[in-house]
Amino acid sequence: MKYIQLTKEQLEELHEEFATFLASQQIDAKEWAVIKAEKPEVADEEINIFSDLVWEDVLTKATYVEHFSKQSINLFFCTEGVIQRIMIKTNDEVIDLSSQEGIQELLNQPKNEKFEFFKGAKKYNKERNLEIFDLILKGASISKEGVLYQNFEKFVN
């Protein structure tokens, strides 16, 4: 398995897509019930294959990834060959960049000396989607529009 198995909740959310996937494997609902009951290892393998397909699709479409902690924000722009990063850091113990208030303070006064900005880029060490997946496993999330990255890219350039 390349990624991780989808949770039961995620599979339930994608039940129609999973049914279509099983149909493409020529497995109908009746046969799936038998497989789950009599061959749980085969059912698990089908779920693993489906999970990898879903993850691959989601990661391929991902362009912006964000990771927030109390002291820093890491914003990533994931292009085909390079991952670009903007890191915003604070040493002010009062500011919590993982909170809405902390982000608002940053947006209101980004030039304040409380904040430091760093920008960098690197080629992927391994496959692009695996690197994005590693970021997600470390607590990052996919941002659909990358608004924060785009705003701060203008600021750091």
N, C-alpha and C positions, 0 to 999 in steps of 0.2 A: 504494500500500500504506500502510495506516494505522500499522502497528506494524513488526515485523521478522519475517522468515521464520523459522519453526521450524528448529532444527538437524536434521541427519539423525538423530541419536539421539532427539530429541524426537518426530520423525515416526515412527520405529520404535516408540517407546513408545505412540504413539497410532494404531498401524496399523489397529486395528479401527474406530476412529472415522473415520479417513481413508477406509477402504473404504466405510463407510456414507455419508460425504460424496460420494465419487465415484459411488456408486449413486444418490444423490439428483440427481446431474448426468447420470444415465443413462449412466455409464461403467463397464463391467465390467472385470475383471482383464485380459482379453485386449486390449481396446481401450486400456486404460491403458498396457500394454507397448508398443503401437504408437505411442501419443502420445509416450511418453518417448523412443522411438527416432527417430521421424520428425519430431516437432514439439516439441523441448525447450522452446521459448518458451511453448507452450500448457501443457505440464506445469508449468513454473515458475509460470505465472499461476494454475493450479489450486491449487498448493501455497501461493501467496501468499494466495489467498482463504480457504483452510482455516486458514492461520496467523492471519489477522486474526480469524476466527470464534473460534478457540481463545483468543487473547489477550483478545478482548472479553469472553468468558465468564469467564475467570480474573479479569480486572480488575474486572468488575462485582461479582463475589463477594468481592473483597478488601475488608476492613474495616480491618485493622491492617497497618502497614508499619514495618519497623525498619531502621535503618542504624547500624552499629557502626564506630568508628574507634578508634585508640589513645587519643585525648584526649576523645572524646565519643560519646554515644549519642543518636540522634534516633529518637523513637517517634512514630508518626503514627496518628491515628484518622480514617479517611476516611468522613465522613458524606455525605449526598446533596449538600448545598450548601456545606459548610465542611470544611476539613481542619484538624484540631487537632494540635498538636505539643507534645511534652515533650522538652526538650533537657537532658541531663545532661552536665556538663563537669567535667573535672579538670585542674588545672595541675601535679599531682604527676607528675613524670617517671617514677617507679617504677611507677605504676599504668597498666596497659594495659586499657582498657575493651573492647577487641576480644577479650580472652582470657577464659576461664572463671574464672580466678583474679581478674581485675579486676572482673568482674561479681559474683562472690561477695563480694569486699570491699565493693563498693557495697551489696549486699543486706544484708550483716551490719551495716554502720554508715552508713546513708544520711545521717544527720545530722552526720557528720564534716565538718569545715571543708574537707577535701580535695575535696568535691563541691559543685558549684553546680547549681541547677535553674532552668529557665526554662520558662514555659508560654505558648502563644499559639495563635491561630486566625486563619484567613483564608479568604475566599471563593476558589474556584478561579479562576485567571486564564484558563484554557481548560477544555475538557471534562474532567470528573473523571477518567475512565479514562486520558486522555493524561497528566495530571499524575502519576498513580500510576505509569504506565509510565516517565515521565522519572525518577522516583525509583529505579525498578528499574535503569534504564540507568546510573544514578550509583552503583550498588552496594548499594542497599537490597534487602530481601527481604520477601516477604509472610509475615506471622505469622498462623497460623490462629486462634489464640485470643486473641492480644493480652495475654498474662498480664503481661508487663513494663509495658505501657502502663497496664493496669488497676491494678496495684500502685502505680505511681508517681503515677497520677492521684489516688489517695486521699492520698498523701503531699504532693503540691503544692497540694492544695485546702485 
